[in-house]
């Protein structure tokens, strides 16, 4: 089976299609397609984690030791991808952002403010309620995200 993921609009997208869209995005922004940029996209595609730019850079260095990809390239590429809604980010204030590819099945996040652990969840009742609210208010929802901040079970146990 080919690498297939689902994006927020419930459209199936394979890596090759994502790559073609990325190449068009680069061309539109008058940027060159480079192996470094492709490796950034591919690493995000293959990851199930929410990655800081530094963690992404380390993953790339570990997986592709001969590739010269600087941290500045990672930051610039993530910025372009985020501005184009290809990746989404969760902000951790002074600690920076963690990124994930936006072409995943829609989900929400529980974020521990102590350790930074992120738990993804899907709740159909919450989704139905959000749609009901926007319908009642005559609002056309294009996208949405929910982040719930608190303290995870492990950190709560440490506090006790």
C-alpha positions in Angstrom: 0.0 0.0 0.0 1.4 3.5 -0.9 2.1 6.1 1.8 -1.3 7.6 2.2 -2.5 10.2 4.8 -5.7 12.2 5.2 -5.7 15.9 5.5 -8.0 18.2 7.4 -10.5 18.3 4.5 -10.7 14.5 4.5 -8.9 14.3 1.1 -6.4 11.5 0.7 -3.0 12.6 -0.3 0.0 10.5 -1.2 3.6 11.6 -0.6 4.2 12.0 -4.4 1.2 14.4 -4.6 2.4 16.3 -1.5 5.9 16.6 -3.1 4.4 17.9 -6.4 2.4 20.5 -4.4 5.6 21.5 -2.5 7.5 22.0 -5.7 4.8 24.2 -7.0 4.8 26.2 -3.8 8.6 26.7 -4.0 8.3 27.8 -7.7 5.4 30.2 -6.8 7.7 31.7 -4.1 10.7 31.9 -6.5 12.6 29.3 -4.4 14.7 26.4 -5.6 13.7 22.8 -5.0 16.6 21.3 -3.1 17.3 17.8 -1.6 17.5 19.5 1.8 14.0 20.9 1.5 12.6 17.6 0.2 14.2 15.8 3.2 12.5 18.3 5.6 9.1 17.6 3.9 9.7 13.8 3.9 10.8 13.7 7.5 7.7 15.6 8.6 5.6 13.3 6.4 7.1 10.2 8.0 6.9 11.5 11.6 4.1 10.8 14.0 5.6 13.4 16.4 5.2 17.1 17.0 8.7 18.3 16.3 10.6 21.5 17.2 12.8 22.8 14.4 15.8 21.6 16.4 14.3 18.1 16.9 13.5 18.0 13.2 17.1 19.1 12.4 18.5 16.4 14.7 16.3 13.7 13.1 17.5 14.7 9.6 21.1 14.7 10.7 20.7 11.2 12.2 18.9 9.8 9.2 20.9 11.6 6.5 24.4 12.1 8.0 26.0 13.1 4.6 23.3 15.7 3.9 24.3 19.3 4.6 21.1 20.8 5.9 21.5 23.7 8.3 19.1 24.7 11.0 18.4 28.0 9.2 17.1 26.0 6.2 14.8 24.0 8.5 13.4 27.2 10.1 12.9 28.9 6.6 11.2 25.8 5.2 8.9 25.3 8.2 8.0 29.0 8.0 7.1 28.6 4.3 5.1 25.4 4.9 3.3 27.0 7.9 2.4 30.1 5.9 1.0 27.9 3.2 -1.0 25.7 5.6 1.1 22.6 4.8 2.2 22.3 8.4 0.6 23.4 11.6 2.3 24.5 14.8 1.6 24.5 18.4 3.1 27.4 20.3 4.9 26.9 23.6 5.7 30.6 24.3 9.3 31.2 25.0 10.1 27.6 24.4 9.1 27.9 20.7 6.8 25.9 18.4 6.3 22.3 17.6 5.2 21.4 14.1 3.3 18.6 12.4 2.3 18.0 8.9 -1.2 19.4 8.3 -2.1 16.6 6.0 -3.2 14.3 8.8 -6.6 13.2 9.9 -8.2 16.1 11.9 -7.5 15.8 15.6 -7.2 18.0 18.7 -4.5 18.3 21.3 -4.0 18.0 25.1 -0.8 19.8 25.9 1.0 19.4 29.3 2.4 22.7 30.5 4.9 20.9 32.7 6.7 18.4 30.4 5.4 19.5 27.0 3.9 16.1 26.1 1.2 16.4 23.4 -1.7 13.9 23.3 -3.8 13.8 20.2 -7.5 13.0 20.4 -10.7 12.9 18.3 -14.1 13.4 19.9 -17.1 13.2 17.5 -19.4 15.0 20.0 -17.0 18.0 20.2 -16.9 18.1 16.4 -20.7 17.9 16.1 -21.0 20.7 18.6 -18.5 23.0 16.8 -20.4 22.5 13.6 -23.8 23.2 15.3 -22.4 26.4 16.8 -21.1 27.7 13.5 -24.3 26.7 11.7 -26.4 28.5 14.4 -24.4 31.6 14.0 -24.3 31.5 10.2 -20.5 31.2 10.2 -18.8 29.2 7.5 -16.0 27.3 9.2 -13.0 26.7 7.0 -10.8 25.0 9.6 -10.4 24.8 13.3 -8.1 23.5 16.0 -8.4 22.9 19.7 -5.6 22.8 22.2 -6.3 22.1 25.8 -3.5 23.1 28.2 -3.1 21.4 31.6 -1.0 18.8 33.4 -0.7 15.2 32.2 -1.1 12.2 34.5 2.6 11.6 34.8 3.4 15.2 35.9 0.4 15.2 38.3 1.8 12.0 39.9 5.2 13.8 40.4 3.5 16.8 42.0 1.7 14.7 44.7 
